[in-house]
Amino acid sequence: MKRKWHIKTRLLVTLAGLTCLVLVTVAVAFNISVSGYIRSRVSTQLESVTRSASDTRRGGREQKGQFDDHQDKVMGTRGSAVVLDENGHLASNLHGDNAVAGELAKWYRAECRGKTVSNKTVSLDSGDYAVSTIDDPAEEGRTLLVYVDITATRAFAKQVNLMLLIVIAAALFLSVLLSRRFAKAFAAPVQRLSAFASQIGRGDLEPHQFDFRDMEFDELGSSMNRMAKELSETKQKQETFFQNVSHELRTPLTSIRGNAEGIVYGIIEPQAAGRVILSESDKLGGMVEDILYLSRMGKGKPEGSAEPMDIREILSLCVSEQSAEAKNRGLMFSFDFDEEPVLLAIREQDAQRLFGNLISNAVRYANNEIRLSCHRKEKTANISVADDGPGIRPEDLPHVFERFYKGEDGKHGIGLAIAHSVAEAYGGIINARNENGAVFEVTFPTDYQQ
């Protein structure tokens, strides 16, 4: 199991570590670059001073009494030279301080006697020096030791390193301070939102007022408030739905019980009572089937395989199922269908549920006529069911497809929710509007792949 970290700790470690890594990398890179640059400049200066000392020993400039120390104009360092005898003792000081010359001769005897040295850094009591040696061109067996005083240069580099160390320490302190503050500012909204989520999980859907400085947290808080509001509305609709369903169930159950008791006590003719019981049982079965069907559709992808079907035939079948009710109410059907088949890959049961509910809704509210149209336009199938009834109340229109929503004179608020779920499951769009009555339009993409 992975170790759990607090956000504060993670942010603190990450920011402080990153700051330290960057600054240490800069310091190391600076030191490498400066050391390389100094070594390169000193090496060049040593070579120049060596040539000058060699010329002096050969007599090229001795007669004029000249010794060119080739001062480095950038670093300000000067070169000097001494001659050592075969035992490493100071034979002569060509240029420079005698005390330094003596210290270098002593160092040479102790560390490098008989060895050739090239640009070696030596730290003595008097300072730091870059040293090179060659055989004395004037006298055999003697050694010409050339050196450049780099005491000031190395002191400057150490001073810079000290400043870098101070900067690193200060930056690390500031990064810790700022990261703690940032972590606190980041963790506090998360904790508040987490507490709000726990509140929602407990069923307390009361919205909270958030005013975070960070836009993302503010948007998340607004989203959670919207979610709480929607959950509250859904909860209210569910409660209303169960109340409506309880009422709808109670009516047929009461009728069934009354007729059953009439048969038992011999006060109702059994055949007539049986017809009532069968009719009310069908209503109960249909209501339960609607609830179960809506629950299955809510799980997403429809069960089973979809086969290409002619929507015109489905509509005609649904009309025939409603014809008896329509005839009792004196309603007529009018059709506006394409002559060619309007094919759509859909399960027959789903199609009947969708269009059966729309037509049943139209039969319930129509005054004289129900108009059905079915057309194919390019890659879409367009179906509409319209009635000449009073239409949908403006306050109900935005909610007619919501689950558990029951409008005026509606049933249990499931039929249109089923229609919406079926259309959505097959990539379709369903909408409702008023135009001399209620009009429900469904558009399906004919090339939709589940």
N, C-alpha and C positions, 0 to 999 in steps of 0.2 A: 504493500500500500504506500502510495506517495505521501511524503511528509507535507502537512498543511502549513501554509504561511499566512500571516496576516498581511493585508494589502499594505499597511504602513511599513512593516518590516521589509517586504519585497521591494517597495519603491525606494526606501532608504538605502538598502544594500545595493540596489541596481544603480541609482543615481550617484551615490558616493563612490562606488567601485568604478563606474564609468569615468567620473571626473578624475579620480586618482590615476586610472590607467592612461587617460589622455595626457595628463600633465607629466607623469613619469616618462611616457614615451617621448614627449617633447623635450624633457630634460636630457634623456639619454641621447636622443638624436642631436641635440645641441652640443653636448659634450663630445660626441664622436666627430661631429663636423668641425668644431673648434680645435680639438686635438689634432685632427688630420691637417687642418689648415696651418696650425702653428708648426707642426712637424715638417710640413712641406716648405714653409718659409725658412725655417731654421736650417733645414738640409741644404737649401739653395745658398743661404748665407755662409754655411760652413764650407761649402765647395769654393765659394768666392774667396773667403778668408784663407783657405788652404793654398789656393793659387798665389795669393798675395804673399803669404809667408814663405812659400817655396821660392818665389822670385827674389824675395829679400835675402834668403839664405844662399841663393846662387850668386848674389851680387847684382842682380838686375836693378834693384832700387837702393841697394845698400849705400852706394856712393852718394846718393841724393838724400839719404837718411829718411826714406819714405816707407811707411807701412800702411796699406789701405785696409782698414777694418771692415769696409763694406757695410756701413750702418744700414739696417733695415728701416726704411722711411715709414712703413706702416706700423710695425711693432716697436720701433725705437731701440732695438737690441744692437749691441756692438760685438764684434768679434775680436779675439785676442789669440796669441800663440806663444808657446814656450818650447824650449829645446831641452830634452832629457838625455842624460848620458846612458851608457849601456846598462847601468844598474838602476835606472829609473830616477836618479836624483836630478834636481834642477840644475841644468848647465847654464842656461841663459833665458832671460825673460824678454822676448821680442816686443811684446806690447801687453799692457794690462797691469793690474795690481800685483805686487810681489807676494803679498800674503795669500792671495787667491792662487797664484802660480805655485807656491809652496804646498798648499792644500791639495791641488790637483796632482802634483808630483807624488805626494804621499799616497793619495788614492790609487794612482797608477801602479805604484810599487806593490800595494796590498791586493789589488783586484785584477789588474790586467797586464802585469809585466810580461813582456814578450808576445802579447796578443795585439792584433789590429782591432781598433774600435771604430765604429761608424755610426755617427749620430746617436750616441748613447746619452740618456739623461742621467745626470749625477747630482745627488743632493748632498751638499756639504754644510758645514756650520755657517759659512759665509753666504750661501745661497744655492740656487739651482743652475745647472749648466748643461748645455748640450755639447758633447765632446766627440772629436774624431782624431785619429792618429794616422800618420804615414811615416815611412822611413825618411830620416833627414837627408835631403839632397846634397847637403854641403859636407857632412862628415859621416862616414860609414860607422854603423853600430849605434848611432844616436837616433832618437825618435823625435819627430816634430808633432807636438800636441796642440791642436787648434780647438778653441772653445768659444761658445757664445753664451753670454749671461742672460738666462731666461727667468730670473727671479721675479722681476716685475710682471712678466707675462703670465707666469703660473699663479702669481698672487691675484692678478686680475681675474683669471679663470676661476680660482677658488671663491673669489668674491661674488662672481656671477652665479656660481653654483649655490652659494649660500642664499643669494637672493631668490634663486629658483626654488630652493627648499622652503624658504619663507612663503613664497607665492603658493607652492603646492599645499603647505599646511593651512594657509589662509583659505585657499579655494576649497580644500577638503572640509574645513570647518563650515564655510558658507554653504557648501553643497549639502552637508548633513543638516544644517539649520533649515535651509530652504526645502530640502526633500521631506523633512519632518512636517513642515508646514503644508507642503503640497500634499503629502500623504494624508494628513488630517483632513484637508479640504476635500480630498478625493474620497476618503473612506466615510466621512460623515453622511453625504448624500446616499451612498450605497447602503449604509445602515438604516437610514430613514426609509428608503424604498423597500429594503428587505423587511422591515417591520410592517410596512403597509401591505406587502405581499402576504405576510403571515396573517395579518388581519383579514385580508380577503379570503385566505384559505380557511379561516375559522368561520366564515359566513358573514362577517361584518363588512358590508359593502358601502359604508359611509365614505364619501370621497374626502380627500385631504387637499389642503391648499399648499402647494409647493412653490417656492420662488428661489430656485437654484441659480447661481451665477453662471454655471456651465450650461450651454445650450442643449447638449446631449442629455444631461440629467433632467433638465427642465422638460424636454420633449418626452423622455421616458416617464416622468411623473404624470404628464398630461395623458400619455397613452394608458397608463395604469388607471388613471381616474376615469377615462372613457371606458376602459374595460370593466371597471367596477360599476359604472352606470349601466352599461349594457347587460352585465350579469344581474344587476338589480331589476332591470326591466324584464329580462328573461325570467327571472324568479317570479316576478309579479304575474307575468303572462302564464307561467306554468301553474301558479296557484289558481288563477282565473280559469285556466284550461281544465284543471282537475275539478273545480267547482262546476263548470259547464258540463264536463263529461259525467260527473256524478249525477247531475240533474237529468241529462239525456239518458243515462243508464237506468235511473230510478223510474222514469216514465214507462218504458217497455217492460221492465221487471214487475212493476205494479200491475200492469195490464195482464202479464203472463200469470202472475200469482192470483189475481182476481178471477181470471177465467179457469185456472186450474182448480181453485176452491169451488167455483160454480159447478164444475164437473163432479168434484168429490161429493158435494152436498146435493147434487141433482137439481140445481136451480137454473142451470144454463144447458142448452142443448149441446151435446158433446161435439158434434160436427162443426157448428158455428164457433164454439170456443176453440176448437183445434185450429181452425183457420186463423183466428186472431193470434193464437200462440205461435203458429208458424210465421206469421207476418212480423210479429214483434221480435221473434228469435232471429229472423233475417236482418232486422235493423241492428240488433245487438251484434250479430256476427260481422256485419259490414263495418260497424264502428270499431270493433276490436281489430279487424283486419286492416283498417285505415291506420290505426295507431301503430300496429306492428310494421306495416309497410313503410310508414314515415320513419320509424326507428332504423330500419334496414337501409333506407336511402341516405340517412344521416351519416352512415359509416363510409360514404364515398363511392367508390367504383361499384356499378351495378353487378349483381351476381349473374352468372350465365353468359352465353355468347349472344351477340347481336347479329341478326340477319337482315339483309335489305328487304324492306317492306314498303308497299305502296300506301302512303299516308291517306290517300283518298278512300281506300277500302277501310282503314281503321276508323276514319271519321264516320263513314256510312254505318259501320257496325255499332259505334257508340250512339249514333242517332237512333238506330233501330231499338237499342236497349232502353232509350228514353222516350220512345214513341208513345207508349201507353200513357205515361204521365203527361206528355205534351198534348195528346188528344183529349185527355180529361180536362185540361186547362184551355182547350181551344186554340192551341198554338200551331203555327206553320213553320216549316223549315225551307229555306232557300239556299241554293248551292251555287258557288262560283269556283269550279274546279278546272285545272288544266285538262286538256284532252289526253295528253301523254302521262304515263305514270310518274308520280312524284316519289322517288325512292329515297329511303333513309334507313341506315343501319341502326336498328333499335329493337329491343325485346318487345314482343307483342304485348305482354302484360304491362310493361312500363308505358307504352304508347296508349293503351286503353285507360290506364290510370290517369294519365295526363289529360287526354282529350275528353274522357268520360267526366272528369271533375269539372272541366270548363263548360261542357254542354249541360251537365246537371245544374251548374250554377246559373247558366242562361235560362234554362227551363223554369227555375225557381223565381226569377225576377222579370221575365219577359211579359209584355202585355199581349202581343199578337204574333210576333215573328222573331225567328232566330236565323241569323245569316252566317253561313260558313263559307270560307274561301280557302283554297289550297293551290299555291303556285310555286313553280321552280324558277328562280332568277339566278342565272350564272351558277355559282357554287353554293347557293343557299336554298333552303326550302322554307317558304313563308306561309304560315297558317294563321287564320284569325277566326274568332268566334264572337259574334256581336248579337246583342238583343236590343229590343226597343223599349226596355223598362225604364225605371227612374234614374238609372245610372248609379255610380258609386259616390257616396258622400265625400266631399273634398277632404274632410278630416280623416277618412278611412283610406283614401287612395294611396298614401305612402306606405301603408301597413298591410295591405290586403294579402301579401305573400308571406307575411311573417308567421312563424309557427305559434299556435295557440291564440292568434288574434281573431277575435270574433266580432264582426261588424253587426250593425242593426239587422235584425231578422236572420242572422246567420245561424249556422248549426254549431258544431263544436270547434270550428277554426282549424280544420285539418286539410280539407280538400284542396284549397289553393296553395297551401304550403307543400302538399305532395306534388302538385303541378309544377311548382317552382323547382323543387328538388330534382324531378325527372328531367326537366329542361336543362338544368345546370349540369347534371350528370353526363349528358350527351353533348356538352359544349354549346348548348343553345341559350337564347335570351328570351325571356318572357316579360311582357309589360302590360299594364292596364291603363286605359284612358276612357274618357267619356265623349261620346259623339252620337247624339240622339239615343242614348242608352249606354250600356257598358260595352267596351270593346277590349278583348284580350287577344294580343298578338304574340305569336311564337315564331322565332327565327332559328333555324338549325343550319350549321355548316354541313353540307352533304359529304365532305371529305374528312369528317372528324374521325380521328383514331383514338380509341380508348387506351 
